[in-house]
């Protein structure tokens, strides 16, 4: 391969990575400002000042873009969870810490998570962190003294209370505030352990 060809390929990959990040940042900014449901792929391309072809090469449809944003947003939480688990903190403390972290993440990304499941059936199930978070909850419940055959159901129960649609319903239909949701999640964890 010639030096010119190699340089052009590196430049092309660099441009692709830059465009990918630009699309994610632009989409997030527009979604935060105007709401996920009202932002079109055309609006994202226009705001990012890229061609529609470039946008669709990176993300064939809006559900793929939403899924990529969810993955992008969850990376720092996933890293923090891994670090916390390896720290050797007591399981009970880790359960409560995890509930706080997952709740903050779900609230911060609620519109993305809700729209992703509306846009592509099962998109939330494709979200790798979902399975991982459930497994973490289950393992931490066992470590905190919950019987193994009950820990899985306990993890499902807590996880469902952290689901984006559940939180949306609680906040917007039932009128719960974030502080009461947080307090009741911690109470639920404590009662499961009792």
JOPE-V892762 format. One line per field, one symbol per residue. ss: DSSP state (H for helix, E for strand, C for the rest). psi: psi as a letter, one per 40 degrees, with the letter a starting at -180 (. if undefined). A space follows every 10 residues. Layout:
BEGIN
ss->???
psi->???
END
This chain:
BEGIN
ss->CCHHHHHHHH HHHHHHHHHH HHHHHHHHHH HHHHCHHHCC HHHHHHHHCC CHHHHHHHCC CHHHHHHHHH HHHHHHHHHH HHHHHHCCCC HHHHHHHHHH HHHHHHHHCH HHHHHHHHHC CCHHHHCHHH HHHHHHHHHH HHHCCCCHHH HHHHHHHHHH HCCHHHHHHH HHCCCCCHHH HHHHHHHHHH HHHC
psi->hidddddddd dddddddddd dddddddddd dddehddehi dddddddefi idddddddhd iddddddddd dddedddddd dddddeeeii dddddddddd ddddddddfd dddddddddh hedddehddd dddddddddd dddeehhded dddddddddd eeiddddddd dddeeiiddd dddddddddd ddd.
END
